[in-house]
């Protein structure tokens, strides 16, 4: 029997790839990605066929890519969904010592992932921190790249005009916090049993139920001889030490740069 060649063989390969991706998405299966960056790698997980329209999913503060495990299987099957772990979160590398975890660096991570995947236009799906500081900011800085913008648990984040005098204070606190946390991060991490880790997590995140807490910790912890330890970089703590605070006027100006069709879900 003659083997298919030329266009017919290319079509067959494409169809097999598309079908495998569709079956994985339908069944909730995913593949792991590891994308090289100067400080190590950005980890991500993907659902569906690479031939589908790309959707980049951005998780919330101190969360990870598992945030989307229950959502993605419910969404349309003809898209390629990629959920990334931001630096210092989930399975992604921590930043080098002395490098700030700041909003613009996180936005640059999104740009690196888009470049690594060779996407020129995409949909951004952001949740909480991944929505109001990253998806929206990226869409304003690179408006030509974002076709659709989906914002979950959306909160516009800007300062009242009366807060402008405090902008320098926030920036000072950011630098001082970095120095303090670099010293603190030299201390050894404490391990907990899985049950105790989950209990502590749920205590600190009262809005998260046990099932979701278990999902987040599966990707957010590492098994060691004495129990499990958190993966995230301890230099990341309070969001106000990461956010770039802006005035209402600046916020409104930035929003005018948006070109994407936008869906906001509170």
TORKOL-4160 file (C-alpha; in steps of 0.2 Angstrom, whole numbers, padded with zeros to 4 digits, m for minus):
266
<pt num="1" X="0000" Y="0000" Z="0000"/>
<pt num="2" X="0007" Y="0017" Z="m0005"/>
<pt num="3" X="0009" Y="0030" Z="0009"/>
<pt num="4" X="0000" Y="0046" Z="0008"/>
<pt num="5" X="0012" Y="0060" Z="0003"/>
<pt num="6" X="0012" Y="0079" Z="0000"/>
<pt num="7" X="m0004" Y="0089" Z="0004"/>
<pt num="8" X="m0014" Y="0073" Z="0009"/>
<pt num="9" X="m0001" Y="0067" Z="0021"/>
<pt num="10" X="0000" Y="0085" Z="0029"/>
<pt num="11" X="m0019" Y="0086" Z="0030"/>
<pt num="12" X="m0019" Y="0069" Z="0039"/>
<pt num="13" X="m0006" Y="0074" Z="0052"/>
<pt num="14" X="m0016" Y="0090" Z="0055"/>
<pt num="15" X="m0032" Y="0081" Z="0057"/>
<pt num="16" X="m0024" Y="0068" Z="0069"/>
<pt num="17" X="m0016" Y="0082" Z="0079"/>
<pt num="18" X="m0033" Y="0092" Z="0080"/>
<pt num="19" X="m0043" Y="0076" Z="0085"/>
<pt num="20" X="m0030" Y="0072" Z="0099"/>
<pt num="21" X="m0031" Y="0089" Z="0106"/>
<pt num="22" X="m0050" Y="0090" Z="0105"/>
<pt num="23" X="m0051" Y="0073" Z="0114"/>
<pt num="24" X="m0039" Y="0079" Z="0127"/>
<pt num="25" X="m0049" Y="0095" Z="0130"/>
<pt num="26" X="m0066" Y="0085" Z="0131"/>
<pt num="27" X="m0059" Y="0073" Z="0144"/>
<pt num="28" X="m0050" Y="0087" Z="0154"/>
<pt num="29" X="m0033" Y="0080" Z="0150"/>
<pt num="30" X="m0019" Y="0093" Z="0147"/>
<pt num="31" X="m0001" Y="0094" Z="0143"/>
<pt num="32" X="0013" Y="0102" Z="0152"/>
<pt num="33" X="0024" Y="0116" Z="0145"/>
<pt num="34" X="0041" Y="0123" Z="0150"/>
<pt num="35" X="0046" Y="0139" Z="0142"/>
<pt num="36" X="0064" Y="0146" Z="0144"/>
<pt num="37" X="0067" Y="0163" Z="0151"/>
<pt num="38" X="0083" Y="0171" Z="0157"/>
<pt num="39" X="0080" Y="0167" Z="0175"/>
<pt num="40" X="0075" Y="0149" Z="0172"/>
<pt num="41" X="0058" Y="0144" Z="0165"/>
<pt num="42" X="0039" Y="0148" Z="0165"/>
<pt num="43" X="0028" Y="0133" Z="0167"/>
<pt num="44" X="0011" Y="0131" Z="0159"/>
<pt num="45" X="m0002" Y="0118" Z="0155"/>
<pt num="46" X="m0012" Y="0117" Z="0139"/>
<pt num="47" X="m0028" Y="0110" Z="0134"/>
<pt num="48" X="m0034" Y="0106" Z="0116"/>
<pt num="49" X="m0026" Y="0107" Z="0099"/>
<pt num="50" X="m0012" Y="0119" Z="0095"/>
<pt num="51" X="m0022" Y="0122" Z="0079"/>
<pt num="52" X="m0036" Y="0130" Z="0088"/>
<pt num="53" X="m0038" Y="0149" Z="0092"/>
<pt num="54" X="m0026" Y="0153" Z="0106"/>
<pt num="55" X="m0032" Y="0158" Z="0123"/>
<pt num="56" X="m0019" Y="0163" Z="0137"/>
<pt num="57" X="m0026" Y="0161" Z="0155"/>
<pt num="58" X="m0019" Y="0171" Z="0169"/>
<pt num="59" X="m0021" Y="0166" Z="0187"/>
<pt num="60" X="m0025" Y="0176" Z="0202"/>
<pt num="61" X="m0013" Y="0182" Z="0216"/>
<pt num="62" X="m0003" Y="0168" Z="0224"/>
<pt num="63" X="m0013" Y="0155" Z="0214"/>
<pt num="64" X="m0006" Y="0145" Z="0199"/>
<pt num="65" X="m0012" Y="0137" Z="0183"/>
<pt num="66" X="m0023" Y="0124" Z="0191"/>
<pt num="67" X="m0035" Y="0139" Z="0194"/>
<pt num="68" X="m0043" Y="0134" Z="0177"/>
<pt num="69" X="m0044" Y="0115" Z="0179"/>
<pt num="70" X="m0062" Y="0115" Z="0182"/>
<pt num="71" X="m0067" Y="0129" Z="0170"/>
<pt num="72" X="m0057" Y="0124" Z="0154"/>
<pt num="73" X="m0067" Y="0108" Z="0151"/>
<pt num="74" X="m0083" Y="0118" Z="0151"/>
<pt num="75" X="m0078" Y="0130" Z="0138"/>
<pt num="76" X="m0079" Y="0128" Z="0119"/>
<pt num="77" X="m0068" Y="0114" Z="0112"/>
<pt num="78" X="m0061" Y="0123" Z="0096"/>
<pt num="79" X="m0048" Y="0134" Z="0106"/>
<pt num="80" X="m0031" Y="0131" Z="0112"/>
<pt num="81" X="m0030" Y="0135" Z="0130"/>
<pt num="82" X="m0014" Y="0139" Z="0139"/>
<pt num="83" X="m0013" Y="0143" Z="0158"/>
<pt num="84" X="0004" Y="0149" Z="0164"/>
<pt num="85" X="0012" Y="0150" Z="0181"/>
<pt num="86" X="0019" Y="0167" Z="0184"/>
<pt num="87" X="0037" Y="0168" Z="0190"/>
<pt num="88" X="0038" Y="0163" Z="0208"/>
<pt num="89" X="0021" Y="0154" Z="0207"/>
<pt num="90" X="0016" Y="0136" Z="0204"/>
<pt num="91" X="0030" Y="0126" Z="0195"/>
<pt num="92" X="0039" Y="0142" Z="0187"/>
<pt num="93" X="0056" Y="0147" Z="0192"/>
<pt num="94" X="0059" Y="0160" Z="0205"/>
<pt num="95" X="0067" Y="0177" Z="0200"/>
<pt num="96" X="0085" Y="0179" Z="0203"/>
<pt num="97" X="0090" Y="0188" Z="0220"/>
<pt num="98" X="0088" Y="0207" Z="0218"/>
<pt num="99" X="0075" Y="0206" Z="0204"/>
<pt num="100" X="0059" Y="0214" Z="0209"/>
<pt num="101" X="0042" Y="0205" Z="0208"/>
<pt num="102" X="0033" Y="0220" Z="0201"/>
<pt num="103" X="0018" Y="0222" Z="0189"/>
<pt num="104" X="0028" Y="0227" Z="0174"/>
<pt num="105" X="0039" Y="0211" Z="0176"/>
<pt num="106" X="0024" Y="0200" Z="0176"/>
<pt num="107" X="0017" Y="0209" Z="0161"/>
<pt num="108" X="0033" Y="0205" Z="0152"/>
<pt num="109" X="0031" Y="0187" Z="0157"/>
<pt num="110" X="0015" Y="0187" Z="0147"/>
<pt num="111" X="0024" Y="0194" Z="0132"/>
<pt num="112" X="0038" Y="0181" Z="0133"/>
<pt num="113" X="0025" Y="0167" Z="0133"/>
<pt num="114" X="0016" Y="0174" Z="0118"/>
<pt num="115" X="0033" Y="0175" Z="0109"/>
<pt num="116" X="0038" Y="0158" Z="0114"/>
<pt num="117" X="0022" Y="0151" Z="0107"/>
<pt num="118" X="0024" Y="0161" Z="0092"/>
<pt num="119" X="0006" Y="0169" Z="0093"/>
<pt num="120" X="0003" Y="0185" Z="0085"/>
<pt num="121" X="m0015" Y="0188" Z="0091"/>
<pt num="122" X="m0024" Y="0179" Z="0105"/>
<pt num="123" X="m0038" Y="0180" Z="0118"/>
<pt num="124" X="m0033" Y="0184" Z="0136"/>
<pt num="125" X="m0043" Y="0176" Z="0150"/>
<pt num="126" X="m0038" Y="0184" Z="0167"/>
<pt num="127" X="m0044" Y="0181" Z="0184"/>
<pt num="128" X="m0042" Y="0193" Z="0199"/>
<pt num="129" X="m0024" Y="0199" Z="0199"/>
<pt num="130" X="m0021" Y="0191" Z="0182"/>
<pt num="131" X="m0036" Y="0201" Z="0176"/>
<pt num="132" X="m0035" Y="0219" Z="0183"/>
<pt num="133" X="m0016" Y="0221" Z="0183"/>
<pt num="134" X="m0010" Y="0209" Z="0169"/>
<pt num="135" X="m0023" Y="0205" Z="0156"/>
<pt num="136" X="m0029" Y="0223" Z="0156"/>
<pt num="137" X="m0012" Y="0231" Z="0156"/>
<pt num="138" X="m0005" Y="0219" Z="0143"/>
<pt num="139" X="m0020" Y="0223" Z="0132"/>
<pt num="140" X="m0017" Y="0242" Z="0134"/>
<pt num="141" X="0002" Y="0241" Z="0130"/>
<pt num="142" X="0000" Y="0228" Z="0116"/>
<pt num="143" X="m0017" Y="0232" Z="0109"/>
<pt num="144" X="m0014" Y="0225" Z="0092"/>
<pt num="145" X="m0011" Y="0208" Z="0099"/>
<pt num="146" X="m0027" Y="0205" Z="0109"/>
<pt num="147" X="m0042" Y="0201" Z="0100"/>
<pt num="148" X="m0053" Y="0197" Z="0115"/>
<pt num="149" X="m0052" Y="0201" Z="0133"/>
<pt num="150" X="m0061" Y="0191" Z="0146"/>
<pt num="151" X="m0060" Y="0198" Z="0164"/>
<pt num="152" X="m0066" Y="0187" Z="0179"/>
<pt num="153" X="m0069" Y="0194" Z="0196"/>
<pt num="154" X="m0065" Y="0211" Z="0189"/>
<pt num="155" X="m0059" Y="0225" Z="0200"/>
<pt num="156" X="m0053" Y="0242" Z="0192"/>
<pt num="157" X="m0037" Y="0246" Z="0202"/>
<pt num="158" X="m0033" Y="0264" Z="0203"/>
<pt num="159" X="m0030" Y="0278" Z="0216"/>
<pt num="160" X="m0041" Y="0292" Z="0221"/>
<pt num="161" X="m0034" Y="0309" Z="0216"/>
<pt num="162" X="m0031" Y="0312" Z="0235"/>
<pt num="163" X="m0019" Y="0297" Z="0235"/>
<pt num="164" X="m0007" Y="0304" Z="0222"/>
<pt num="165" X="0004" Y="0311" Z="0236"/>
<pt num="166" X="0007" Y="0294" Z="0242"/>
<pt num="167" X="0014" Y="0286" Z="0226"/>
<pt num="168" X="0032" Y="0289" Z="0231"/>
<pt num="169" X="0028" Y="0281" Z="0248"/>
<pt num="170" X="0021" Y="0265" Z="0240"/>
<pt num="171" X="0037" Y="0264" Z="0229"/>
<pt num="172" X="0048" Y="0266" Z="0244"/>
<pt num="173" X="0039" Y="0252" Z="0253"/>
<pt num="174" X="0041" Y="0241" Z="0238"/>
<pt num="175" X="0060" Y="0242" Z="0239"/>
<pt num="176" X="0061" Y="0241" Z="0258"/>
<pt num="177" X="0049" Y="0225" Z="0257"/>
<pt num="178" X="0061" Y="0217" Z="0244"/>
<pt num="179" X="0076" Y="0220" Z="0255"/>
<pt num="180" X="0067" Y="0213" Z="0270"/>
<pt num="181" X="0060" Y="0198" Z="0261"/>
<pt num="182" X="0077" Y="0193" Z="0254"/>
<pt num="183" X="0084" Y="0192" Z="0271"/>
<pt num="184" X="0069" Y="0182" Z="0277"/>
<pt num="185" X="0070" Y="0170" Z="0262"/>
<pt num="186" X="0087" Y="0164" Z="0268"/>
<pt num="187" X="0078" Y="0155" Z="0283"/>
<pt num="188" X="0074" Y="0136" Z="0280"/>
<pt num="189" X="0056" Y="0132" Z="0274"/>
<pt num="190" X="0045" Y="0123" Z="0285"/>
<pt num="191" X="0036" Y="0107" Z="0279"/>
<pt num="192" X="0019" Y="0102" Z="0284"/>
<pt num="193" X="0008" Y="0086" Z="0282"/>
<pt num="194" X="m0004" Y="0088" Z="0267"/>
<pt num="195" X="m0019" Y="0089" Z="0279"/>
<pt num="196" X="m0011" Y="0103" Z="0289"/>
<pt num="197" X="m0005" Y="0112" Z="0273"/>
<pt num="198" X="m0023" Y="0111" Z="0266"/>
<pt num="199" X="m0030" Y="0117" Z="0283"/>
<pt num="200" X="m0019" Y="0132" Z="0284"/>
<pt num="201" X="m0022" Y="0136" Z="0266"/>
<pt num="202" X="m0041" Y="0136" Z="0268"/>
<pt num="203" X="m0039" Y="0146" Z="0284"/>
<pt num="204" X="m0030" Y="0160" Z="0275"/>
<pt num="205" X="m0042" Y="0159" Z="0260"/>
<pt num="206" X="m0059" Y="0158" Z="0266"/>
<pt num="207" X="m0067" Y="0161" Z="0249"/>
<pt num="208" X="m0059" Y="0145" Z="0243"/>
<pt num="209" X="m0068" Y="0128" Z="0246"/>
<pt num="210" X="m0058" Y="0112" Z="0250"/>
<pt num="211" X="m0059" Y="0105" Z="0232"/>
<pt num="212" X="m0052" Y="0121" Z="0224"/>
<pt num="213" X="m0039" Y="0122" Z="0238"/>
<pt num="214" X="m0033" Y="0104" Z="0235"/>
<pt num="215" X="m0031" Y="0108" Z="0216"/>
<pt num="216" X="m0021" Y="0124" Z="0219"/>
<pt num="217" X="m0009" Y="0115" Z="0232"/>
<pt num="218" X="m0006" Y="0100" Z="0220"/>
<pt num="219" X="0003" Y="0112" Z="0209"/>
<pt num="220" X="0008" Y="0124" Z="0223"/>
<pt num="221" X="0018" Y="0112" Z="0234"/>
<pt num="222" X="0032" Y="0100" Z="0233"/>
<pt num="223" X="0034" Y="0084" Z="0242"/>
<pt num="224" X="0049" Y="0082" Z="0253"/>
<pt num="225" X="0054" Y="0069" Z="0266"/>
<pt num="226" X="0045" Y="0077" Z="0280"/>
<pt num="227" X="0029" Y="0082" Z="0271"/>
<pt num="228" X="0025" Y="0096" Z="0259"/>
<pt num="229" X="0032" Y="0114" Z="0256"/>
<pt num="230" X="0025" Y="0128" Z="0247"/>
<pt num="231" X="0033" Y="0131" Z="0230"/>
<pt num="232" X="0030" Y="0150" Z="0228"/>
<pt num="233" X="0044" Y="0163" Z="0231"/>
<pt num="234" X="0042" Y="0170" Z="0249"/>
<pt num="235" X="0047" Y="0187" Z="0242"/>
<pt num="236" X="0029" Y="0187" Z="0235"/>
<pt num="237" X="0017" Y="0192" Z="0249"/>
<pt num="238" X="0006" Y="0207" Z="0249"/>
<pt num="239" X="m0001" Y="0213" Z="0232"/>
<pt num="240" X="0002" Y="0231" Z="0236"/>
<pt num="241" X="0021" Y="0227" Z="0236"/>
<pt num="242" X="0019" Y="0222" Z="0218"/>
<pt num="243" X="0006" Y="0233" Z="0210"/>
<pt num="244" X="0010" Y="0249" Z="0200"/>
<pt num="245" X="m0002" Y="0261" Z="0208"/>
<pt num="246" X="m0009" Y="0274" Z="0195"/>
<pt num="247" X="m0021" Y="0288" Z="0196"/>
<pt num="248" X="m0039" Y="0288" Z="0190"/>
<pt num="249" X="m0034" Y="0299" Z="0176"/>
<pt num="250" X="m0020" Y="0288" Z="0170"/>
<pt num="251" X="m0032" Y="0272" Z="0172"/>
<pt num="252" X="m0045" Y="0280" Z="0161"/>
<pt num="253" X="m0032" Y="0285" Z="0148"/>
<pt num="254" X="m0024" Y="0268" Z="0147"/>
<pt num="255" X="m0042" Y="0260" Z="0144"/>
<pt num="256" X="m0044" Y="0271" Z="0129"/>
<pt num="257" X="m0030" Y="0261" Z="0121"/>
<pt num="258" X="m0040" Y="0245" Z="0122"/>
<pt num="259" X="m0044" Y="0237" Z="0105"/>
<pt num="260" X="m0050" Y="0220" Z="0111"/>
<pt num="261" X="m0068" Y="0215" Z="0112"/>
<pt num="262" X="m0071" Y="0214" Z="0131"/>
<pt num="263" X="m0081" Y="0203" Z="0142"/>
<pt num="264" X="m0082" Y="0208" Z="0161"/>
<pt num="265" X="m0088" Y="0195" Z="0173"/>
<pt num="266" X="m0089" Y="0201" Z="0192"/>
